[in-house]
Amino acid sequence: MHDDPEKRRLELLFMLLVLEEESLHTAASALNREAGGPEFELDKSQLLSEGAIEPVGARPGTVDEELYAVTPAGRQMLRDADFPVKP
């Protein structure tokens, strides 16, 4: 388990942005984290409640995997935490 929950969420958010991927599961896997566990669900819930991500539906022809986009507020959160995000 990651010691700093806020940093853990920001790392997940940044990976979602970097991969240009709408799947939080893929972003979590890229960070060698368990996708779908309690920590993952907590991070997803928090990012949604903070307005950092928003649901974007499902990709045609895929399993029912929840897809998300990083919002402008999420990009600003990353910039505020000194992640290298373009304006």
Backbone torsions as a table, in degrees:
resi	resn	phi	psi	omega
1	MET	NA	139.1	-178.7
2	HIS	-73.5	137.7	-176.5
3	ASP	-68.7	-34.9	-175.6
4	ASP	-113.7	102.6	-177.0
5	PRO	-58.6	-37.0	-179.7
6	GLU	-65.7	-44.3	178.7
7	LYS	-64.1	-39.2	178.9
8	ARG	-60.3	-44.9	178.8
9	ARG	-64.8	-42.2	-179.8
10	LEU	-65.2	-37.5	177.4
11	GLU	-63.8	-40.5	177.9
12	LEU	-65.3	-43.7	178.4
13	LEU	-61.2	-44.8	-179.9
14	PHE	-63.8	-41.8	179.6
15	MET	-64.5	-38.1	176.6
16	LEU	-59.5	-41.9	179.8
17	LEU	-69.6	-46.6	-177.1
18	VAL	-63.0	-42.3	-177.5
19	LEU	-74.0	-10.6	-174.5
20	GLU	49.8	42.4	-175.5
21	GLU	-121.3	138.7	-178.8
22	GLU	-89.7	1.3	-176.7
23	SER	-98.9	118.4	175.8
24	LEU	-66.4	-29.4	178.0
25	HIS	-62.4	-43.5	179.3
26	THR	-65.0	-42.4	179.2
27	ALA	-62.3	-42.9	179.1
28	ALA	-64.3	-42.9	179.2
29	SER	-62.0	-38.6	178.8
30	ALA	-63.4	-25.3	177.8
31	LEU	-94.1	9.8	-177.4
32	ASN	57.7	41.8	178.2
33	ARG	-115.4	156.4	177.9
34	GLU	-73.5	122.0	177.1
35	ALA	-91.5	122.9	177.8
36	GLY	105.0	-9.0	178.6
37	GLY	-77.9	179.6	-177.9
38	PRO	-61.8	-38.4	179.1
39	GLU	-65.0	-42.7	178.5
40	PHE	-61.4	-47.0	-178.9
41	GLU	-63.2	-38.6	177.1
42	LEU	-62.8	-45.3	179.2
43	ASP	-62.2	-44.6	180.0
44	LYS	-60.8	-47.1	179.8
45	SER	-59.7	-43.5	-179.0
46	GLN	-66.3	-44.1	178.7
47	LEU	-62.3	-38.3	176.8
48	LEU	-65.6	-46.0	-177.7
49	SER	-67.3	-28.8	177.4
50	GLU	-81.5	-7.7	-178.9
51	GLY	76.4	19.9	-178.5
52	ALA	-81.1	-27.0	176.9
53	ILE	-133.1	159.4	175.2
54	GLU	-140.8	146.8	179.2
55	PRO	-65.3	142.2	178.5
56	VAL	-123.5	13.5	178.3
57	GLY	91.7	-154.3	-177.5
58	ALA	-125.4	149.3	176.8
59	ARG	-77.4	132.5	179.5
60	PRO	-58.0	138.2	176.9
61	GLY	79.2	11.5	179.2
62	THR	-113.8	165.9	175.4
63	VAL	-66.0	165.0	-178.3
64	ASP	-68.2	72.5	178.2
65	GLU	-100.9	130.3	-179.6
66	GLU	-70.3	130.4	-179.6
67	LEU	-113.9	144.7	-175.4
68	TYR	-136.7	153.2	173.3
69	ALA	-116.8	146.4	174.4
70	VAL	-77.3	128.1	-178.3
71	THR	-85.0	166.5	173.1
72	PRO	-56.0	-36.4	177.8
73	ALA	-64.6	-38.1	177.5
74	GLY	-65.4	-41.3	177.0
75	ARG	-61.3	-40.9	179.6
76	GLN	-66.4	-39.1	177.1
77	MET	-59.3	-42.1	179.3
78	LEU	-65.9	-43.8	177.7
79	ARG	-61.3	-43.3	179.9
80	ASP	-61.0	-28.3	179.7
81	ALA	-94.7	13.7	176.3
82	ASP	68.0	26.8	170.7
83	PHE	-80.5	145.6	-176.7
84	PRO	-76.9	85.0	-178.6
85	VAL	-114.7	128.7	179.0
86	LYS	-70.6	145.1	179.5
87	PRO	-62.6	NA	NA
